[in-house]
Amino acid sequence: VATKVLDELTKTFAVDALKVRSTTLRKLSTTVKSGTAQEGLAEAFLKLAEDYAAESQYDSAIEATKAATVLAIKAKNLKLRDTVKNRADEYLLKKKSLDKT
């Protein structure tokens, strides 16, 4: 629900959509307690990381994967944790490649 509201806000107002999503997700991550909610936020952070990577903002993508990893571990979802780790490794490689140019 929160991400839908954010999408609408960023369409209407001139704001950095990724930054707003990141800030909102980070605030939400400090309040969720259930494994299901933690898992949902981990997936939202993974999507945020993908969106950052699509903009070649690899540092931010890596930060989002760190948050996703913590939440996936708290949710005891090892498959999601592994998915996030693989994605983080991919972003690290892309960042290193970009830094070399």
N, C-alpha and C positions, 0 to 999 in steps of 0.2 A: 504494500500500500504506500509506504513512504517513498519508494522509488518512483511510483507513478505520479505522486504529487510533485516530486522533484523534477521529473521530466516536463510536466506542465509548466512549472515555474520557469525553467530554463528556456522554454519555448517563448514565453511571454516577456521575460525580462532579460536584459543583457548581463548575464552572470556566467562565470566559469563553471559549466555544468559538472565537470569532473571534480573540481575542488569542492563544490557544494555537496556532491554525493559522498566524497571522501570524508568530509567533516561530519556529515550526518551519520554515516555508517560507523565512524569511530565513536561518536557519542552513543549510538545505539548499542555498540558492542560492550560498553561498560555497564549496561543495565540488563541485558538478557541473561537469563538463568537456565532455561530449559535447553536440553540438547537439540531439540527440533529448531528452536529459534537460533541457537548458535550455528547450527548447520546451515540454516537459511542465510544468515549473515556471512558465513564463510563463502557461500556461493555468490552472494552479492559482491563481496570483496574480490573474488576471482573474476567476476564480470567487469568490475571496475579496473582491475589489472589489465584485462584484455583491451579495454577501451583506452587506457593510458598507452599501452604498447602500440595500438593502432595509430596513435599520434606520435610515436617514437619517443615517448616520455618514459624511458625505461627505469629511471630511478624511482619514479612514483609507482610504476607497475610493480617493481620489486617490493616496495613498502606495502602495497596492497596485498601482495602474496604473503608477506610476513603476518599481517593481521589475519588473513584467511587461514594460514597454517595454525595459528594459536587457537582460533575458533573451531577448526576441524578437530584438533586434538581434544579440546574441551568437550566437543560433541561426541567424542570417541568414534569418529568416522575416519578410519585409517585409509580407506579408498580415496576419499576426498582429499585427505592430507597428502597422499602420494600424487594425486593429480595436480594439486597446488604446487608441490615440490618440483614436479617435472616442468610445469609452466614457469616457475621461478628460475630454474636452470636455463630454460630457453631464453628468458629475458636477460639473464646475466650474459649469456653468449652474444646476444644481439647488441647489448650495451658495449661489451668489449670490442666487438667488431666495429661499431660506430665510433668508439673512442680512438680506434687506430687510424681512422680516416681524417 
